[in-house]
Amino acid sequence: VIKAHVRELSAAHLEGRKAGSEGEKYAAEYVAQVMKDYGVDVLSPAGGETFGIRTANGDTLTSRNVVGYVQGYDKNLRDHYIVVGARLDNKGTMTMTVDGKPVEKIFYGANGNASGLAIMLELARMVQTNSIMFRRSVLFVAFGASMETFAGSWYFLNRSFKDAANIDAM
C-alpha cells in the first residue's frame, strides 16, 4: 500500500507537486480522499485549506494544507494534540539545456516527500483503527508550500489551528 501511495504521489502527471501547482492540488485531494477512506476525519475543505503567500519575485501563489483528525478517548486530554506532519509539495519542474536544447526536468519527489506522505497516511489508518489507545487527539497534516519558506506549517500554527498551545508533540 505504501508503494502505491508513493507511486501516485510522485507520478509524472503531478509535475513535481510544486507549491501552487495543479500537481500539488491533486496531491492534496488524494491525501484527503485516502484519509476519508481510512475513516479519519478531514478538517480541511475538499482539496485542502488554501492560503496565499507572496513569493520572492513578488507574485502570490495559492497553496494548501490537508488536516486529518482522530479524537483521543480521554475527555481531559482529547483537547491536547499530537501532530504528525509531512511535506505536500516538492520542487516541481525545471528547464535545463542539454546539448543546446531545452529539456524539461521533473523532480518527481518520491523521496521528497511522497514517501513521508505515504507513511503518514498509513499511520493515520493505524491510529484510526486503534484510536481507543490514544488519550490525546492526533492531527495528520500535509503541509503545502513547505519548499516556499515553510509557509504551510506557519499558516497552520498561526492562522488555521486555534489550539496551537495545546500541541504536546510533533
C-alpha positions as CSV (number, residue, x, y, z in Angstrom):
1,V,0.0,0.0,0.0
2,I,2.8,2.4,0.8
3,K,4.4,1.8,-2.5
4,A,1.1,2.6,-4.2
5,H,0.8,5.9,-2.4
6,V,4.4,6.8,-3.3
7,R,3.7,5.8,-7.0
8,E,0.6,8.0,-7.1
9,L,2.1,11.0,-5.3
10,S,5.2,11.0,-7.4
11,A,3.5,10.3,-10.8
12,A,4.6,12.3,-13.8
13,H,1.2,14.0,-14.2
14,L,1.7,15.8,-10.9
15,E,4.8,17.5,-12.5
16,G,6.7,17.5,-9.2
17,R,3.9,18.9,-7.0
18,K,5.4,22.5,-6.9
19,A,3.6,24.7,-4.4
20,G,0.6,26.3,-6.0
21,S,0.5,23.9,-9.0
22,E,-2.2,21.6,-10.2
23,G,0.0,18.8,-9.1
24,E,0.1,20.0,-5.6
25,K,-3.7,20.4,-5.7
26,Y,-4.2,16.9,-7.0
27,A,-1.9,15.5,-4.2
28,A,-3.9,17.4,-1.6
29,E,-7.1,15.9,-3.0
30,Y,-5.5,12.4,-3.0
31,V,-4.3,12.7,0.6
32,A,-7.8,14.0,1.8
33,Q,-9.6,11.2,0.0
34,V,-7.3,8.5,1.4
35,M,-7.7,9.8,4.9
36,K,-11.5,9.8,4.4
37,D,-11.4,6.3,3.0
38,Y,-9.5,5.3,6.2
39,G,-12.1,6.8,8.4
40,V,-10.0,9.7,9.5
41,D,-12.0,13.0,9.9
42,V,-10.7,15.5,7.4
43,L,-11.0,19.0,8.9
44,S,-9.9,20.9,5.8
45,P,-12.3,21.5,2.8
46,A,-12.1,19.3,-0.2
47,G,-8.7,19.7,-1.8
48,G,-7.2,21.3,1.4
49,E,-7.4,24.6,3.2
50,T,-6.0,27.2,0.8
51,F,-3.8,30.1,1.7
52,G,-1.9,32.6,-0.4
53,I,1.8,33.5,0.0
54,R,4.0,36.1,-1.6
55,T,7.0,34.7,-3.5
56,A,10.5,36.1,-3.7
57,N,9.6,37.7,-7.1
58,G,6.5,39.4,-5.7
59,D,3.9,37.0,-7.1
60,T,1.3,35.4,-5.0
61,L,0.7,31.7,-5.1
62,T,-2.0,29.7,-3.6
63,S,-1.1,26.5,-1.7
64,R,-3.0,24.3,0.7
65,N,-2.8,22.2,3.8
66,V,-4.7,19.0,4.4
67,V,-5.6,18.2,8.1
68,G,-6.9,14.9,9.3
69,Y,-8.1,14.3,12.9
70,V,-8.5,11.3,15.2
71,Q,-10.1,12.2,18.5
72,G,-8.5,10.9,21.7
73,Y,-10.6,8.9,24.1
74,D,-9.7,10.8,27.4
75,K,-12.2,13.6,28.0
76,N,-9.5,15.5,29.9
77,L,-6.7,15.1,27.3
78,R,-8.6,15.0,24.0
79,D,-8.1,18.7,23.5
80,H,-4.4,18.2,23.5
81,Y,-2.7,17.1,20.3
82,I,0.0,15.0,18.8
83,V,0.8,16.3,15.3
84,V,2.1,14.1,12.6
85,G,3.2,16.1,9.5
86,A,4.6,15.6,6.1
87,R,5.5,18.0,3.2
88,L,2.9,18.0,0.5
89,D,4.8,20.0,-2.2
90,N,8.1,19.4,-4.0
91,K,10.4,21.2,-6.4
92,G,8.2,20.9,-9.5
93,T,9.9,21.2,-12.8
94,M,12.9,23.0,-14.3
95,T,14.1,23.7,-17.8
96,M,17.6,22.5,-18.4
97,T,19.8,22.9,-21.5
98,V,21.1,19.6,-22.8
99,D,23.2,19.6,-26.0
100,G,22.0,23.1,-26.7
101,K,18.3,22.2,-26.4
102,P,15.9,23.0,-23.7
103,V,14.7,19.9,-21.8
104,E,12.0,19.8,-19.1
105,K,13.2,18.1,-15.9
106,I,10.5,16.9,-13.5
107,F,11.5,16.5,-9.8
108,Y,9.1,13.6,-9.1
109,G,9.6,13.7,-5.4
110,A,9.3,10.1,-4.4
111,N,11.9,10.8,-1.7
112,G,11.0,14.5,-1.5
113,N,8.3,13.7,0.3
114,A,5.9,11.3,-1.3
115,S,7.4,8.6,0.9
116,G,6.7,10.7,4.0
117,L,3.1,11.3,2.9
118,A,2.7,7.6,2.3
119,I,3.9,6.7,5.8
120,M,1.7,9.5,7.3
121,L,-1.3,8.1,5.5
122,E,-0.7,4.6,6.7
123,L,0.0,5.8,10.2
124,A,-3.3,7.7,10.1
125,R,-5.1,4.4,9.2
126,M,-3.4,2.6,12.1
127,V,-4.2,5.3,14.6
128,Q,-7.8,5.4,13.4
129,T,-8.1,1.7,13.7
130,N,-6.6,1.7,17.2
131,S,-8.0,5.1,18.4
132,I,-9.1,3.7,21.7
133,M,-5.4,3.5,22.6
134,F,-4.8,7.3,22.3
135,R,-5.7,9.6,25.2
136,R,-4.8,12.7,23.2
137,S,-6.1,13.5,19.8
138,V,-3.9,13.1,16.8
139,L,-3.7,15.5,13.8
140,F,-2.2,14.4,10.5
141,V,-1.1,17.4,8.5
142,A,0.1,17.5,4.9
143,F,1.8,20.9,4.8
144,G,1.7,22.8,1.5
145,A,4.3,25.3,0.3
146,S,7.0,23.8,2.5
147,M,9.6,24.4,-0.2
148,E,8.5,28.1,-0.1
149,T,9.7,29.2,3.4
150,F,7.7,26.6,5.3
151,A,4.5,28.6,4.6
152,G,2.1,25.7,5.2
153,S,3.3,24.9,8.7
154,W,3.4,28.7,9.5
155,Y,-0.1,29.1,8.3
156,F,-1.3,26.0,10.3
157,L,0.2,27.3,13.5
158,N,-0.6,31.0,13.1
159,R,-3.8,31.2,11.2
160,S,-5.8,28.0,10.9
161,F,-5.3,26.0,14.1
162,K,-6.6,27.9,17.1
163,D,-5.3,25.4,19.7
164,A,-1.6,25.5,18.9
165,A,-0.8,26.0,22.6
166,N,-2.3,22.5,23.2
167,I,0.1,20.7,20.8
168,D,2.0,18.4,23.1
169,A,4.2,16.7,20.5
170,M,5.0,16.6,16.8
